[in-house]
Amino acid sequence: MKTERGDQLERIALVSTPWPLYSRPSIQLGALKAYLKGRLPDLNIQALHLYLKVAERIGYKLYQAISERTWLAESVYGALLFPERKKEIKKIFYGEAKGQAELRNVDFDALTSEIKDASDGLIRAVDWARCGLAGFSICLCQLTSSLYFIKRIKQGFPHLPIVVGGSTFAGDMIPGLLKSFPDVDFAINGEGELPLSALICQVRDSLGNDDFRPIPGVVTRHGREADTPVTFYQLENLNSLPPPDYDDYFYLLKRLDPEKRFFPTLPAEVSRGCWWRSAKGSSKRMGGCTFCNLNLQWSGYRSKGVSQIVSEVDYLTTKHKALSVAFMDNLLPLRQSKEIFSQLGALEKDFRLFAELRATTPRDVLNAMKAAGTHKVQIGIEALSTRLLEKLNKGTTAIQNLEIMKHCEELGISNISNLILRFPGSDAEDVDETLRTLEFAVPFRPLRFVHFWLGFGSPVWQNPGFFGLKATFNHPYYALMFTPDICRSMRFMIQSYRGDLSYQRKLWQPVKKKMRAWKKVYDKLHQGPFCSPILSFRDGRDFLIIRERRFQAAPLTHRLVGTSRAIYLFCERHRSLKSIAARFPKAGEEKIVPFLKMMVDKKVMFEENGRYLSLAVPVRK
């Protein structure tokens, strides 16, 4: 690769700026580096996990508190990127920091000053003159930090080609980025392996931006007509991908002071895209979950083979002497999941695994996941009202959500799932259904409530009128961070709208109140090392004892004998009244229905549309 002087250049820099989780290497950088090393073995590829050094500088607890909230993260570097707007940006930071214990005494001016000093020091530490290209992965919470680093690097090295990619920008958002930020030379739409390797070859051949041959998936400032669609250029399948290369992250980690080192979590990738978005059963009009815009950077759904996944996890954990693994998929492949986790369990390693699941994941898959070492999951629950789940196009029901919450409780898998409040078009009946279901959810780990936010490219954004949105536009915080001309030219990932916002805020207040009470009671009842489930049963072979622990009250107990016991055990999975009656024909519906109603009234069973679910879990041995 050559500079304007014809000097030989040796390096490609792949960069990840704050604010990803500091305790994980970047899978984006790791996957790209591994692929490029195979395609271009003569190239020196350096993956710069700059966020880890910033976390070390300001302290891990403070870094984590900032990284968990988008506007906190974006405001810090926003103030460095546009210092003339610091007064307005500071208000965003303090507003978002309210109620955050780790941020209670943070001085914004001192924080930004320290981060500027740390960031500028990181820039000076890299020999950019020997780089032929610098690629920035821009994902959640990385917009302003990436733009700041790009600006400062370009000030010292104006001829260094800069390419950006990642989930923050996709499709029609890209041209606005290139127009607004001339320091960015190229942008990649979608996954980076094929377009980035082709771009590197062009730069290496000294063609430069003025003599740019079009590459699918690569957008330049002058290389695309306004009416030309932004295309994907992605791998047909993932089976040829090598394991991610995390060497640079671990090299950096080992150079930290001993008291600042830790055991990181290894990101792993099973698939790309969302099979529910592409499923035949998913509404074509909706295009997957209506609120979701997580899959704008993919076309279709692809997954690796089972043996490849297992061998990658085995290889990475052996190489880096780490046992915590987080699967970064938006959704694991349903058909292969049981075999994946069964084979992971057969490796006989004491893993700590995290994964995201669909609520319809069968119990036998959960069993395999638990046996393999899964300790935490995020399930696509989103609502406890079947009416609302239909509006969200989840393809699930409230009783299915309760069932998987129950299974996680029984298996000891921490369920960190969300409940979406204030979805546009939700109504009083949705709220009433949610409040009713919450009465039955209290034995299980509380969900976290999140307020609906409008994502660029989501089905709601694409069909605003259908959901009662009167207008869509960039989130108002962007106007406080960025200049007016930039806000006019760009569409950002986080959007806002005019519609029923005030109505939704008022409508969902009772749910927020009940969820806060749910968390308080659950936490109180789970204090101490030997606490039992809130709602559990012990089986006596021909009788069953159900025990319900209560807050500031004596436990309640219920004894079931004979057929009553058998029906309750049969409904450990949700069952229709028809199937219950068929299983116990001697009892007859005239006896079964009153028994089921009694169990529902006692809140030890849940009923929805003639289907029944027993809520108590077996006492753990």
C-alpha positions as CSV (number, residue, x, y, z in Angstrom):
1,M,0.0,0.0,0.0
2,K,1.3,3.5,-0.8
3,T,1.0,7.0,0.4
4,E,1.1,10.1,-1.8
5,R,4.9,9.8,-1.5
6,G,4.9,6.2,-2.6
7,D,6.1,4.9,0.7
8,Q,5.2,1.4,1.5
9,L,2.4,1.1,4.0
10,E,2.1,-1.9,6.2
11,R,-1.0,-1.7,8.4
12,I,-4.7,-1.7,8.5
13,A,-6.3,-0.4,11.8
14,L,-9.7,-1.7,12.9
15,V,-11.0,0.6,15.6
16,S,-13.7,0.3,18.3
17,T,-14.2,3.4,20.4
18,P,-16.2,3.8,23.7
19,W,-18.9,2.7,24.9
20,P,-19.2,-1.1,24.3
21,L,-19.0,-3.4,27.4
22,Y,-15.4,-3.1,28.6
23,S,-15.4,-6.7,29.7
24,R,-15.7,-8.1,26.3
25,P,-13.5,-7.9,23.2
26,S,-15.3,-6.5,20.1
27,I,-16.7,-9.3,18.1
28,Q,-17.0,-6.9,15.1
29,L,-13.2,-6.3,15.2
30,G,-12.4,-9.9,16.0
31,A,-14.4,-11.4,13.2
32,L,-13.1,-8.9,10.6
33,K,-9.5,-9.3,11.6
34,A,-9.7,-13.1,11.4
35,Y,-11.3,-13.0,8.0
36,L,-8.9,-10.4,6.6
37,K,-5.9,-12.3,7.8
38,G,-7.1,-15.3,5.8
39,R,-7.8,-13.3,2.7
40,L,-4.8,-10.9,2.9
41,P,-2.1,-12.7,4.8
42,D,0.6,-10.2,3.9
43,L,-1.2,-7.4,5.7
44,N,-0.6,-6.3,9.3
45,I,-4.0,-5.9,10.8
46,Q,-4.3,-4.2,14.2
47,A,-7.5,-4.3,16.2
48,L,-7.7,-1.3,18.5
49,H,-10.0,-1.8,21.4
50,L,-9.7,1.8,22.5
51,Y,-12.7,1.5,24.8
52,L,-10.9,-0.7,27.2
53,K,-8.2,1.9,27.9
54,V,-10.8,4.6,28.4
55,A,-12.6,2.3,30.9
56,E,-9.3,1.7,32.8
57,R,-8.7,5.4,32.9
58,I,-12.0,6.6,34.4
59,G,-12.8,3.4,36.4
60,Y,-14.8,0.3,35.4
61,K,-17.8,1.1,37.6
62,L,-18.2,4.6,36.1
63,Y,-17.6,3.4,32.6
64,Q,-20.2,0.7,33.0
65,A,-22.8,3.1,34.4
66,I,-22.3,5.4,31.4
67,S,-22.2,2.6,28.8
68,E,-25.6,1.3,29.9
69,R,-27.5,4.3,28.7
70,T,-27.3,5.6,25.2
71,W,-27.7,9.3,25.9
72,L,-25.2,9.3,28.7
73,A,-22.6,7.7,26.4
74,E,-23.3,9.9,23.4
75,S,-23.3,13.2,25.4
76,V,-19.8,12.7,26.7
77,Y,-18.1,12.7,23.3
78,G,-20.8,15.0,21.9
79,A,-19.4,17.7,24.1
80,L,-15.9,17.0,22.8
81,L,-17.0,16.9,19.2
82,F,-19.0,20.1,19.5
83,P,-17.6,22.1,22.4
84,E,-19.7,25.1,21.5
85,R,-22.8,23.1,22.4
86,K,-21.5,21.8,25.7
87,K,-24.0,23.7,27.8
88,E,-27.0,22.0,26.1
89,I,-25.2,18.6,26.1
90,K,-24.4,18.8,29.8
91,K,-28.1,19.1,30.5
92,I,-28.7,15.9,28.7
93,F,-26.1,14.1,30.7
94,Y,-27.4,15.3,34.1
95,G,-31.0,14.6,33.1
96,E,-30.1,11.0,32.1
97,A,-27.9,10.5,35.2
98,K,-30.7,11.1,37.7
99,G,-31.2,8.2,40.0
100,Q,-27.9,6.5,38.9
101,A,-25.9,5.9,42.1
102,E,-22.5,5.7,40.3
103,L,-23.2,9.1,38.6
104,R,-24.5,11.0,41.6
105,N,-21.3,13.0,42.2
106,V,-19.9,13.1,38.6
107,D,-18.7,16.5,37.4
108,F,-19.4,16.6,33.7
109,D,-16.7,19.1,32.9
110,A,-14.1,17.0,34.8
111,L,-15.3,13.8,33.2
112,T,-15.1,15.2,29.6
113,S,-11.7,16.7,30.3
114,E,-10.3,13.4,31.5
115,I,-11.8,11.4,28.6
116,K,-10.4,14.0,26.1
117,D,-7.0,13.6,27.7
118,A,-7.3,9.8,27.6
119,S,-8.6,9.7,24.0
120,D,-6.0,12.1,22.6
121,G,-3.3,10.0,24.3
122,L,-4.6,6.9,22.6
123,I,-4.6,8.6,19.2
124,R,-0.9,9.7,19.7
125,A,0.1,6.2,20.7
126,V,-0.8,4.8,17.2
127,D,1.5,5.2,14.2
128,W,-1.2,6.3,11.8
129,A,1.4,7.2,9.2
130,R,2.0,3.5,8.6
131,C,-1.7,2.7,8.1
132,G,-3.2,2.3,4.7
133,L,-6.7,2.5,6.0
134,A,-8.6,2.9,9.3
135,G,-11.9,1.2,9.8
136,F,-14.3,2.1,12.5
137,S,-17.0,-0.2,13.8
138,I,-19.9,2.1,15.0
139,C,-22.6,0.3,17.0
140,L,-24.7,1.2,19.9
141,C,-23.4,4.2,21.9
142,Q,-20.4,4.7,19.6
143,L,-21.6,7.4,17.3
144,T,-20.1,10.6,18.8
145,S,-17.0,8.8,20.2
146,S,-16.2,7.4,16.7
147,L,-16.8,10.8,15.0
148,Y,-14.5,12.4,17.6
149,F,-11.7,10.0,17.0
150,I,-12.1,10.2,13.3
151,K,-11.9,14.0,13.4
152,R,-8.8,14.1,15.6
153,I,-7.0,11.5,13.5
154,K,-7.8,13.3,10.2
155,Q,-6.5,16.5,11.6
156,G,-3.0,14.9,11.8
157,F,-3.3,12.5,8.9
158,P,-5.6,14.1,6.3
159,H,-4.8,11.5,3.6
160,L,-5.5,8.4,5.7
161,P,-8.6,6.7,4.2
162,I,-11.4,6.3,6.8
163,V,-14.1,3.7,6.4
164,V,-17.0,3.2,8.8
165,G,-19.5,0.4,9.3
166,G,-21.7,-1.2,11.9
167,S,-25.3,-1.3,13.0
168,T,-25.6,2.4,13.8
169,F,-25.9,3.3,10.1
170,A,-27.5,1.2,7.4
171,G,-29.2,1.7,4.0
172,D,-30.6,5.2,3.5
173,M,-28.9,6.6,6.6
174,I,-25.4,6.3,5.1
175,P,-25.5,9.1,2.4
176,G,-26.4,11.7,5.1
177,L,-23.5,10.6,7.2
178,L,-21.0,11.0,4.3
179,K,-22.5,14.4,3.5
180,S,-22.3,15.7,7.0
181,F,-18.9,14.3,8.0
182,P,-16.4,14.8,5.2
183,D,-13.6,13.1,7.3
184,V,-15.4,9.8,6.5
185,D,-14.3,8.6,3.1
186,F,-16.2,5.3,2.8
187,A,-19.1,3.6,4.5
188,I,-20.0,-0.1,4.5
189,N,-23.7,-1.2,4.4
190,G,-24.2,-4.4,6.2
191,E,-21.5,-6.9,7.3
192,G,-18.0,-6.0,6.5
193,E,-16.0,-9.1,5.4
194,L,-16.5,-9.0,1.6
195,P,-16.8,-5.2,1.0
196,L,-13.9,-4.3,3.4
197,S,-11.6,-6.8,1.8
198,A,-12.4,-5.5,-1.7
199,L,-12.0,-1.9,-0.5
200,I,-8.6,-2.7,1.0
201,C,-7.4,-4.2,-2.3
202,Q,-8.4,-1.0,-4.1
203,V,-6.7,1.2,-1.6
204,R,-3.6,-1.0,-1.8
205,D,-3.6,-0.7,-5.6
206,S,-3.5,3.1,-5.0
207,L,-6.7,3.8,-6.9
208,G,-7.9,6.2,-4.2
209,N,-11.3,7.8,-3.8
210,D,-11.1,9.8,-7.0
211,D,-10.5,6.7,-9.1
212,F,-12.9,4.4,-7.2
213,R,-14.3,1.3,-8.8
214,P,-17.8,0.6,-7.4
215,I,-17.9,-2.2,-4.8
216,P,-21.3,-3.6,-3.7
217,G,-21.9,-2.7,-0.1
218,V,-19.5,0.3,-0.2
219,V,-20.8,3.8,-0.4
220,T,-18.6,6.9,-1.2
221,R,-19.5,10.5,-1.0
222,H,-19.5,11.0,-4.8
223,G,-20.0,7.4,-6.0
224,R,-23.8,7.0,-5.7
225,E,-26.7,8.7,-7.3
226,A,-29.5,9.8,-4.9
227,D,-32.0,7.3,-6.4
228,T,-29.6,4.3,-6.4
229,P,-30.3,1.8,-3.6
230,V,-27.6,1.0,-1.1
231,T,-26.9,-2.7,-1.6
232,F,-25.6,-5.5,0.6
233,Y,-22.5,-7.6,-0.2
234,Q,-22.5,-10.4,2.3
235,L,-21.3,-14.0,2.6
236,E,-23.7,-16.6,1.3
237,N,-23.1,-18.7,4.4
238,L,-21.0,-18.5,7.5
239,N,-19.4,-21.9,7.5
240,S,-16.1,-20.7,6.0
241,L,-15.6,-18.0,8.7
242,P,-12.6,-18.5,11.0
243,P,-13.0,-18.0,14.8
244,P,-12.8,-14.3,15.8
245,D,-9.3,-13.0,16.6
246,Y,-9.2,-11.5,20.0
247,D,-5.4,-11.4,20.4
248,D,-5.1,-7.6,20.5
249,Y,-7.7,-7.3,23.3
250,F,-6.0,-9.9,25.5
251,Y,-2.6,-8.3,24.8
252,L,-3.9,-5.0,26.0
253,L,-5.6,-6.6,29.0
254,K,-2.4,-8.3,30.1
255,R,-0.6,-5.0,30.0
256,L,-2.9,-3.4,32.5
257,D,-1.9,-3.1,36.1
258,P,-2.6,-6.3,38.0
259,E,-5.3,-4.8,40.1
260,K,-7.2,-3.7,37.0
261,R,-7.1,-7.0,35.2
262,F,-10.2,-9.3,35.0
263,F,-11.6,-12.4,33.4
264,P,-13.5,-11.2,30.3
265,T,-16.5,-12.6,28.6
266,L,-15.8,-14.0,25.1
267,P,-18.4,-13.0,22.4
268,A,-19.3,-15.8,20.0
269,E,-21.5,-15.8,16.9
270,V,-23.9,-18.6,15.9
271,S,-25.9,-16.7,13.3
272,R,-26.6,-13.4,11.6
273,G,-30.0,-11.9,11.0
274,C,-33.4,-13.0,12.5
275,W,-35.2,-16.1,11.4
276,W,-38.5,-14.8,12.8
277,R,-38.2,-11.8,10.5
278,S,-37.9,-14.1,7.5
279,A,-40.2,-16.8,8.7
280,K,-43.3,-17.8,6.7
281,G,-45.4,-17.3,9.8
282,S,-44.2,-13.8,10.2
283,S,-46.5,-11.1,8.7
284,K,-45.0,-9.8,5.5
285,R,-46.5,-6.4,6.2
286,M,-44.8,-6.2,9.6
287,G,-41.5,-7.8,8.6
288,G,-40.7,-9.3,12.0
289,C,-41.3,-7.6,15.4
290,T,-42.9,-4.2,14.7
291,F,-40.6,-2.3,17.1
292,C,-37.3,-3.9,16.0
293,N,-34.7,-2.4,13.8
294,L,-31.8,-4.7,14.9
295,N,-31.5,-6.5,11.5
296,L,-31.1,-3.6,9.0
297,Q,-27.5,-4.7,8.3
298,W,-28.5,-8.2,7.2
299,S,-30.3,-9.8,4.3
300,G,-32.0,-13.0,5.4
301,Y,-30.9,-15.4,8.1
302,R,-27.7,-17.5,8.1
303,S,-26.3,-19.8,10.8
304,K,-23.1,-21.8,11.3
305,G,-23.0,-25.5,11.5
306,V,-23.3,-27.2,14.9
307,S,-19.8,-28.6,14.9
308,Q,-18.3,-25.3,13.8
309,I,-20.0,-23.4,16.6
310,V,-18.9,-26.0,19.2
311,S,-15.3,-26.1,18.0
312,E,-15.1,-22.3,17.9
313,V,-16.2,-22.0,21.6
314,D,-13.8,-24.8,22.6
315,Y,-11.0,-23.1,20.7
316,L,-11.6,-19.6,22.1
317,T,-12.0,-20.7,25.7
318,T,-9.0,-22.9,25.6
319,K,-6.8,-20.3,23.9
320,H,-7.7,-17.4,26.2
321,K,-8.2,-19.5,29.4
322,A,-11.7,-18.0,29.9
323,L,-15.0,-19.8,30.4
324,S,-17.6,-17.0,30.2
325,V,-19.2,-16.9,26.7
326,A,-21.9,-14.6,25.3
327,F,-23.7,-15.5,22.1
328,M,-24.3,-12.3,20.3
329,D,-27.0,-13.5,18.0
330,N,-30.3,-11.6,17.8
331,L,-31.9,-15.0,17.8
332,L,-30.4,-18.5,18.1
333,P,-31.4,-21.0,15.5
334,L,-34.3,-23.0,16.9
335,R,-33.7,-26.3,15.2
336,Q,-30.0,-26.6,16.0
337,S,-30.0,-25.1,19.5
338,K,-30.6,-28.3,21.4
339,E,-27.7,-30.0,19.6
340,I,-25.4,-27.0,20.0
341,F,-25.8,-26.9,23.8
342,S,-25.8,-30.7,24.1
343,Q,-22.4,-30.8,22.4
344,L,-21.1,-27.8,24.4
345,G,-22.1,-29.7,27.6
346,A,-20.2,-32.7,26.3
347,L,-17.0,-30.6,26.3
348,E,-17.0,-30.9,30.1
349,K,-16.0,-27.3,30.6
350,D,-17.6,-25.3,33.4
351,F,-19.0,-22.6,31.1
352,R,-21.0,-19.5,32.0
353,L,-23.1,-18.9,28.9
354,F,-25.5,-16.1,27.9
355,A,-27.9,-16.1,25.0
356,E,-31.0,-14.4,23.6
357,L,-34.0,-16.6,23.0
358,R,-37.5,-16.7,21.6
359,A,-40.3,-17.3,24.1
360,T,-41.3,-20.5,22.3
361,T,-38.0,-22.2,23.1
362,P,-38.9,-25.7,24.2
363,R,-38.2,-27.0,27.7
364,D,-35.8,-29.7,26.4
365,V,-33.7,-27.0,24.8
366,L,-33.6,-25.0,28.0
367,N,-32.6,-28.2,29.8
368,A,-29.6,-28.6,27.4
369,M,-28.7,-25.0,27.8
370,K,-28.7,-25.3,31.6
371,A,-26.6,-28.5,31.5
372,A,-24.1,-26.7,29.2
373,G,-23.7,-23.9,31.7
374,T,-26.2,-21.2,30.6
375,H,-26.7,-18.9,33.6
376,K,-28.4,-15.9,32.0
377,V,-30.8,-15.4,29.1
378,Q,-32.7,-12.5,27.5
379,I,-36.0,-13.7,26.1
380,G,-38.1,-11.8,23.6
381,I,-41.0,-11.5,26.0
382,E,-41.8,-7.7,25.4
383,A,-45.4,-7.9,26.6
384,L,-47.7,-9.9,29.0
385,S,-50.8,-9.1,27.0
386,T,-51.7,-11.3,24.0
387,R,-53.5,-8.4,22.4
388,L,-50.4,-6.3,22.6
389,L,-48.1,-9.2,21.5
390,E,-50.2,-9.3,18.3
391,K,-49.6,-5.6,17.7
392,L,-45.9,-6.2,18.3
393,N,-46.1,-9.1,15.8
394,K,-44.3,-11.4,18.3
395,G,-46.2,-14.5,17.2
396,T,-46.4,-15.5,20.9
397,T,-49.0,-15.3,23.7
398,A,-48.9,-14.2,27.4
399,I,-49.3,-17.8,28.6
400,Q,-46.2,-18.8,26.5
401,N,-44.2,-16.0,28.1
402,L,-45.2,-17.1,31.6
403,E,-44.3,-20.6,30.8
404,I,-40.7,-19.8,29.8
405,M,-40.4,-17.5,32.8
406,K,-41.4,-20.4,35.0
407,H,-39.0,-22.8,33.3
408,C,-36.1,-20.3,33.9
409,E,-37.1,-20.0,37.5
410,E,-37.1,-23.7,38.0
411,L,-33.8,-24.2,36.2
412,G,-32.1,-21.4,38.0
413,I,-31.4,-19.4,34.8
414,S,-31.4,-15.7,35.3
415,N,-34.0,-14.1,33.0
416,I,-33.1,-10.5,32.2
417,S,-35.9,-9.9,29.7
418,N,-37.8,-6.7,29.0
419,L,-41.4,-5.5,29.0
420,I,-42.1,-2.7,26.5
421,L,-44.4,0.1,27.8
422,R,-46.0,2.9,25.8
423,F,-46.1,1.1,22.4
424,P,-48.0,3.4,20.1
425,G,-51.6,2.3,19.6
426,S,-51.7,0.2,22.8
427,D,-54.9,0.8,24.7
428,A,-56.6,0.3,28.0
429,E,-57.5,-3.3,27.3
430,D,-53.8,-4.0,26.6
431,V,-52.9,-2.5,30.0
432,D,-55.7,-4.4,31.8
433,E,-54.5,-7.7,30.3
434,T,-51.0,-6.8,31.4
435,L,-52.0,-6.0,34.9
436,R,-53.9,-9.2,35.2
437,T,-51.0,-11.3,34.0
438,L,-48.6,-9.5,36.3
439,E,-50.7,-10.9,39.2
440,F,-49.6,-14.4,38.2
441,A,-46.0,-13.5,37.3
442,V,-45.0,-12.5,40.8
443,P,-43.3,-15.8,41.6
444,F,-40.8,-15.4,38.8
445,R,-37.8,-13.1,38.3
446,P,-39.2,-9.6,37.5
447,L,-39.0,-8.3,34.0
448,R,-37.4,-4.9,33.3
449,F,-39.7,-2.2,31.9
450,V,-38.4,-0.2,29.0
451,H,-40.2,2.6,27.2
452,F,-40.8,2.1,23.5
453,W,-38.4,4.1,21.3
454,L,-38.8,4.5,17.6
455,G,-36.0,2.9,15.6
456,F,-35.1,4.0,12.1
457,G,-36.2,1.3,9.6
458,S,-38.4,-0.6,12.0
459,P,-41.9,-1.6,10.8
460,V,-43.4,1.1,13.0
461,W,-41.2,3.7,11.4
462,Q,-41.9,2.3,7.9
463,N,-45.7,2.3,8.5
464,P,-46.3,5.3,10.9
465,G,-49.9,5.9,9.9
466,F,-50.9,2.3,10.7
467,F,-49.7,2.8,14.3
468,G,-51.2,6.2,14.7
469,L,-48.0,8.2,14.3
470,K,-48.6,11.6,12.8
471,A,-44.9,12.5,12.0
472,T,-41.5,11.0,12.5
473,F,-38.2,12.8,13.0
474,N,-34.8,12.6,14.6
475,H,-34.8,12.4,18.4
476,P,-34.7,15.9,19.9
477,Y,-31.5,15.2,21.7
478,Y,-29.6,15.1,18.4
479,A,-30.6,18.7,17.8
480,L,-28.9,19.6,21.1
481,M,-25.7,17.7,20.2
482,F,-25.3,18.3,16.5
483,T,-25.4,21.5,14.4
484,P,-28.7,22.3,12.6
485,D,-27.2,21.6,9.1
486,I,-26.2,18.1,10.2
487,C,-29.6,17.4,11.7
488,R,-31.2,18.4,8.5
489,S,-28.9,16.2,6.4
490,M,-29.0,13.0,8.5
491,R,-31.5,10.5,9.7
492,F,-30.3,9.0,13.0
493,M,-30.9,5.5,14.4
494,I,-33.0,6.8,17.3
495,Q,-36.2,8.5,16.0
496,S,-39.1,10.3,17.7
497,Y,-42.6,11.0,16.7
498,R,-45.8,12.9,17.2
499,G,-48.8,10.8,18.2
500,D,-50.2,9.5,21.4
501,L,-47.2,10.0,23.6
502,S,-49.0,11.8,26.5
503,Y,-51.8,9.3,26.4
504,Q,-49.3,6.4,26.6
505,R,-47.4,7.9,29.5
506,K,-50.5,8.2,31.6
507,L,-51.9,4.8,30.4
508,W,-49.0,2.7,31.5
509,Q,-48.4,4.3,34.9
510,P,-50.2,1.5,36.8
511,V,-48.0,-1.1,35.1
512,K,-44.8,0.7,36.1
513,K,-46.1,1.0,39.7
514,K,-46.9,-2.7,39.8
515,M,-43.6,-3.7,38.3
516,R,-41.6,-1.7,40.9
517,A,-43.6,-3.4,43.6
518,W,-43.0,-6.8,42.0
519,K,-39.2,-6.2,42.0
520,K,-39.3,-5.1,45.6
521,V,-41.1,-8.1,46.9
522,Y,-39.1,-10.6,44.8
523,D,-35.8,-9.1,46.0
524,K,-37.0,-9.2,49.7
525,L,-38.1,-12.9,49.3
526,H,-34.8,-13.8,47.8
527,Q,-32.5,-12.4,50.4
528,G,-30.2,-14.9,52.0
529,P,-28.2,-17.8,50.5
530,F,-30.8,-20.6,51.0
531,C,-34.1,-19.0,49.9
532,S,-36.5,-21.3,48.0
533,P,-38.7,-20.4,45.0
534,I,-41.7,-18.2,45.8
535,L,-44.2,-20.7,44.5
536,S,-43.1,-24.3,44.6
537,F,-44.4,-27.8,45.1
538,R,-43.2,-31.1,46.6
539,D,-44.6,-34.3,45.1
540,G,-45.6,-37.1,47.4
541,R,-46.4,-39.6,44.6
542,D,-50.1,-39.7,45.2
543,F,-50.4,-36.2,46.7
544,L,-48.8,-32.8,46.0
545,I,-48.1,-29.9,48.4
546,I,-47.9,-26.4,46.9
547,R,-46.2,-23.8,49.0
548,E,-46.5,-20.0,48.4
549,R,-44.0,-17.7,50.2
550,R,-45.4,-14.3,51.0
551,F,-43.9,-10.9,51.9
552,Q,-44.4,-10.0,55.6
553,A,-47.0,-12.9,55.9
554,A,-46.9,-16.6,56.7
555,P,-46.7,-19.0,53.7
556,L,-49.8,-20.5,52.2
557,T,-50.0,-24.2,51.5
558,H,-52.3,-26.2,49.3
559,R,-52.6,-30.0,49.1
560,L,-53.7,-31.8,46.0
561,V,-54.5,-35.5,45.9
562,G,-55.3,-38.1,43.2
563,T,-56.6,-36.7,40.0
564,S,-56.1,-33.1,41.1
565,R,-52.4,-33.8,41.6
566,A,-52.2,-35.5,38.2
567,I,-53.9,-32.6,36.4
568,Y,-51.7,-30.0,38.1
569,L,-48.5,-31.9,37.0
570,F,-50.0,-32.4,33.5
571,C,-50.3,-28.6,33.2
572,E,-46.6,-28.0,33.9
573,R,-46.7,-27.1,30.2
574,H,-49.7,-25.1,29.1
575,R,-52.6,-27.3,28.0
576,S,-56.0,-26.7,26.4
577,L,-59.1,-27.7,28.3
578,K,-59.8,-30.2,25.5
579,S,-56.4,-32.0,26.0
580,I,-56.9,-32.0,29.8
581,A,-60.4,-33.6,29.5
582,A,-59.0,-36.1,27.0
583,R,-56.2,-37.1,29.4
584,F,-58.5,-37.5,32.3
585,P,-61.8,-38.8,30.8
586,K,-63.1,-40.4,34.1
587,A,-63.0,-37.0,35.8
588,G,-65.3,-35.3,33.2
589,E,-65.3,-31.6,32.4
590,E,-68.0,-31.0,35.0
591,K,-65.4,-31.7,37.7
592,I,-62.3,-30.5,35.9
593,V,-63.5,-27.0,35.1
594,P,-64.4,-26.1,38.7
595,F,-61.0,-27.4,39.9
596,L,-59.1,-25.4,37.3
597,K,-61.1,-22.3,38.2
598,M,-60.2,-22.8,41.9
599,M,-56.5,-23.1,41.0
600,V,-56.7,-19.9,38.9
601,D,-58.5,-18.1,41.7
602,K,-55.7,-19.1,44.1
603,K,-53.2,-17.8,41.5
604,V,-51.3,-21.1,41.4
605,M,-52.5,-21.7,37.8
606,F,-52.9,-19.2,34.9
607,E,-55.7,-19.4,32.3
608,E,-55.8,-17.8,28.9
609,N,-58.3,-18.5,26.1
610,G,-59.1,-22.0,27.5
611,R,-55.5,-23.0,28.1
612,Y,-54.1,-23.6,31.5
613,L,-50.5,-23.4,33.0
614,S,-49.5,-24.6,36.5
615,L,-47.2,-22.0,38.0
616,A,-45.5,-23.7,40.9
617,V,-42.0,-25.1,40.3
618,P,-40.5,-28.3,41.9
619,V,-38.4,-27.5,45.0
620,R,-34.7,-27.6,44.0
621,K,-32.7,-30.4,45.4
